[in-house]
Amino acid sequence: MNKVILIGRLARDPEMRTTATGTNVTRFTVAVSRPFTGAGGDRGADFISCIAWRRQAENIAKYCTKGSQIAVEGRIQTGSYDGQDGSKRYTTDIVADNVTFLGSRNSNDNAGFTNDSFVQEMPTYQDNYQTSEAPTANIGEDPFKDFGDEIALSDDDLPF
């Protein structure tokens, strides 16, 4: 199984490009703190190269900046290519299957990202839904009022 989960902060602004076939791809680097401290008492970090495709790539490039805290779920992918000097170069990337933007609205750690801007700029997909036909409920009303009489259970009736 090839599965990776990272939580960290973007080390620099994401870079989005479009392939020759029109597919969006974004490269970004996540700085992840190490779980231990070094000899000097400093906690190190690993800088992990990640890549996202299509809609995920667009959202990362649009809503994340250097310092944004994110969670990345994906897989490790290795590759190689020949450098301009003729030497063989090897790459290791995390291909993101799911990216979650972390941090709170009032947090200064988000480097300019706020939930308000995210909500206002994200498209809504409820525009085609006919809300006039959908039933509504009064929040103050008991949702279980039509389920019948209360049933009394003893501890002996429970299977656990």
N, C-alpha and C positions, 0 to 999 in steps of 0.2 A: 504494500500500500504506500502510495506517495502522497502524503498530506502534510501541509504546513499551516500553522496558525501563528501570526506575528501581531504584536501590539507595540506600537512605537510612534515616533514623530517623523514627519517628512524632513529629510536632511537638506533638501533644496526644493524649489518649485518644480512641479511635474512638467514634463515636456511631451506634448502631444504632436503626433505627425499623422499623415494619411498615406496609406500604401498606394501603389499604382492602381490597385483595384477599387480604391475608395474606402477601404476599411480603416477606421481610426485606431491608433495604438498609442498608449501613453507609457512612458518610462518614468519611474520614480524610485527614490532610495529611501528606505525606512531605517531610522536609527533605533535600535533595540538595546535597552540597558542589559548588561550582564547581571546575573543573580548573585554575584560575589564581588568583594572588594579586593583590590590589588594590594601589593606590599605597602604602598604609600597611603592606603586608605581610600583611594579613589575607585569609583565604580566605572568600569569601562563600558564601551558600547560597540556593537557590531553594526556595520552599515550594509544593508542587504538590498541588492538590486531587484526591483520588481517590474513587472510589465502587465498591463491590462489592455483588453481589446474591446472594440465596439462601443456600446452605450456606457459600459463601466469606465472606459477610457475617457469618454466625454465628461462624465460626472466628476471624475477625479481632477481633470484639468480645469474644469470650471469652478469647483467649489473648494479645492484644497490648495494651500500654499505652504511654503516652508514653515515648519513648526506645527502644522496641523497634526492632531493625534488621530491615528486611524488603526483599525484592525484589518488585517489581510488574511484571507483564507484562500489557499491555493495549493500548487504543487511545484516541486523543484524540477527545473528543466536545464539540462546541460547542452552545450553546443561547442562548435569550434569553427574557426575560419583562418585563412591565411592572411597575415598582416602585410603591409606594403613593403616591408623589408624581407618578405619571404618566409618569415617564421610562423609556426603554428600557434594560434592564440586560442585559449579555452575560456568559455563563459559559463556562468551559473546564475540563473535568474529564478525568481519565484513568479510563476504565471498565476495571476490573481483570478480566482473564480468568484470571490465575493469580497467586497471592501465595505467596511462600515465606518462612517465618520463618527468619532468619539468626541467627548468634551461637552461642557454645558454652555448654555447661551451666555451666561455671565462670566465665563472663564476668560481670562486674558491670555491663556495659553494657546488659544486657537489661531493666533496670527491673523486676525481679521475675519475669520469664519464665524458667522452667527446663524443660529437656527432660523431667525426671522428672514434673512436673505435667502436661505435655502428653501423655505416654504414659499416665499413669494416668487422665486424664479423657477422652481420645479413645475413642470407641466402637470395639470390635473387630468385624470382620465375619467372623471365622473361627468364630464360635459354632455355625453350622449345618453346618460341615464335619466329616465323619466321619473323624477322624484314625486310628481303629483299622484302616481299610482301606488307608491310605496306606503305601507301602513306606518303610522307613527304611534309612539307610546308616551304617556305622561311620566316623567321621571319620578314624580312623587307617588305614583300608583304602585301597588304591590304586584310584581310580575307573576307571582304564583297563586293569585286569587282564584283562578279557575281550575286548579289541580285537585280539588276535592278536600276531604277531611284529612286532618293530621293523623299520622300513624305513629304510635308509640313503640319504640324498640328498646329491648334490654341489651345489656352487654353479651348475654348468652346467645342472642340472635345474630351477632356479627361473626363473620368467618375469620377474623384476625384478632 
